[in-house]
Amino acid sequence: MHRDTDYVIHDGQIIIVDTFTGRLMPGRRYSDGLHQAIEAKEKVKIQRENRTIATITFQNYFRMYKKLSGMTGTALSEEAEFREIYDLDVVVVPTNKPMIRLDHNDRVYRSCAGRDRAVIAQIKECHAKGQPVLVGTVSIEKSEAFSKKLKGAGIPHTVLNAKYHEREAEIVAQAGKFGAVTISTNMAGRGTDIMLGGNAEFLAKNQMRKDGYEEEMIALATGSSQSVSEEVFEARRVFNELYNKFKVEIEPEAEKVREAGGLFIIGTERHESRRIDNQLRGRSGRQGDPGESRFFISLEDDLMRLFGGDRIIGIVSRLGLDEDTALDVRLLSSQIENAQKRLEGRNFARRKHVLSYDDVMNQQRNIIYSQRADVLDGNDLKSKIENMIKSSIRDSVDAYLNGDSDSWELQELKNKYMGLLCSKEDFLDESLDSDDILDTLTDRAMKLWQSKDELFGEEGARELERVVLLRNVDEKWMDHLEAMDDLRDSIGLQSYAQRNPINEYRLAGADLFDDMIINIRDDTVRGILSAIPKEKPMQRVQVVKPTEEGFMNFGAKQNKPAKQVKQPVRAEQKVGRNEPCPCGSGKKYKKCCGANQGGEA
């Protein structure tokens, strides 16, 4: 298998798994031959080889829009990428109410075990005073591991990850209740606010479900459109009454949570991006509510081990701290953020590197897709086809009849157009020059092309041109995508020759693209000139001889037709001995009805 990948069989399908990140990957990304070998090994159905018909990066896909904009609370850390890739400014909008959340310094531990014990101790401390806690983990496995430890400590809690996506809104809505403990991954819980004391909107919706309202009606009840039916207005009235009712009910509990300190955010380790950490922190302290946040970090975490640097590890090692003793200083938090910045910069460089290659493909993609759009939109291609025919023949003549006549490859030129525009007897006159041959081939091609209007009709000829051109564009483009993938896999070797791989990729890709355009043109021209109308299939008419033989004994047996009796042919017919017998048996007359007639007709 490919490095850092494995595969699993699911429902008779091969699924590639990235063993480093645990993500599922497109099944046929690496090699269709490898894929089919695995299918044969696992005795599942061997599927046909797939081909890529289109490819684009997210960056170029987004840049296809005429206008780009967005709104998020964590874009500031990615400001440089927004400006460089999308030419967008990042504007910070002040909060509606002052943010009073208390963000504590990170606590750094020597080992994961010491860090985990500190997290459990912090959860116990918050739970004892009724302060709700949201624990953020980086994966499903770690969220479930913390869940087991909380069960062992006797702390009631709920787990919010991708395995429980159906209850996602319900869990998040109640994560701000007094004494609640929620364990979440960074992928879960989006789109629902954590309200202190509980979420009145969710409680109102849940009550409407119990009262028999459909989901569609509940969604309309929370909307603001005025062009709705009386039934929707009634549902809105019910929703507003329930919302106001639950809001009053949860207010005392919300006040208790505020007095306890608001929602406490615990990060079990730093993520690769500061943006994800900020998303986790941002779940607390909304709309002026109190809150706290703290990250617990181990030197054994991937981020610290790979990007933390020797300075942080050296500080902790010199102090000789045990597993349960933490460092809580601002200096370490700054060093950790610098490690995240380095990792973000490296990831951005990777994305920019990928985009640099795709920018080459993007120029080619725009040309091909505009050509396909002309065909699909039904535009008149007659002038374009005429230019393709003339340029194709001119380039062929220039290629084969270059230089002096002694160096001409006239036979190769004739072989290319043999049976289409020329025959063996053509161009035998040695006094002909290349211009004469070009004019002759062009005139023949134009007459042959114009004759298609008579063969197919005016509308049929135009449809023929569209179909042939579109088929060649699609086929050659798929071949070109595969060639560009192969080129990209090998172009990195150019760096050993002190050349810029991207520049070499751009130059080699341009040559491949020019070859593809020529192949599209030549194959389209040949396909149009050689097209002939499809012959209508011959309709066979069976001639039935009137005969009475099959009905002579009809009814002799119950419900069974009588067997036909073959009658000899009268001699007056004068049938030759070797001619087919007129009785229709398929035998010669002398071996059938004429066998007992003395050999004479």
Buried (B, 14 or more C-beta within 10 A) or exposed (E): EEEEBEBEEEEEEBBBBEEEEEEEBEBBEBEBEBBBEBBEEEEBEEBEEEEEEEEBBEBBEEBEEEEEEEEEBBBBBBBEBBEEBBEBEBEEEEEEEEBEBBBEBBBBBBBBEBBBBBBBEBBBEBBEEBBBBBBBBBBBEBBBBBBEBBEEEEBEBBBBBEEEEEEBBBBBBBBBBBBBBBBBBBBBBEEBBBBBBBBBBBBBBBBBEEEEBEEEBBEBBBEEEEEBEEEBEEBBEBBEEBBEBBBEEBBEBBEBBBEBBBBBBBBBBBBBBBBBBBBBBBBBBBEEBBBBBBBBBBBBBEBBEEBBBEEBBEBBEEEEBEBBBBBEBEEBBEBBBBBBBBBBEEEBEEBEEBBBBBBBBBEBBEEBBEBBEBBEEEEEBEEBBBEBBBBBBEEBBEEBBEEEEEEBEBEEBBEBBEEBBBEEEBBEEEEBEBEEBBEBBBEBBBEBBEEBBEEBEEEEBBEBBBBBBBBBBBBBBBBBBEBBEEBBEEBEEBEEEEEEBBEBBBEBBEEBBEBBBBBBBBBBBBBBBEBEEEEEEEEEEEEEEEEEBEEEBEEEEEEEEBEEEEEEBEEEEEBEEEEBBBBEEEBBBBEBBBBEBEEEB
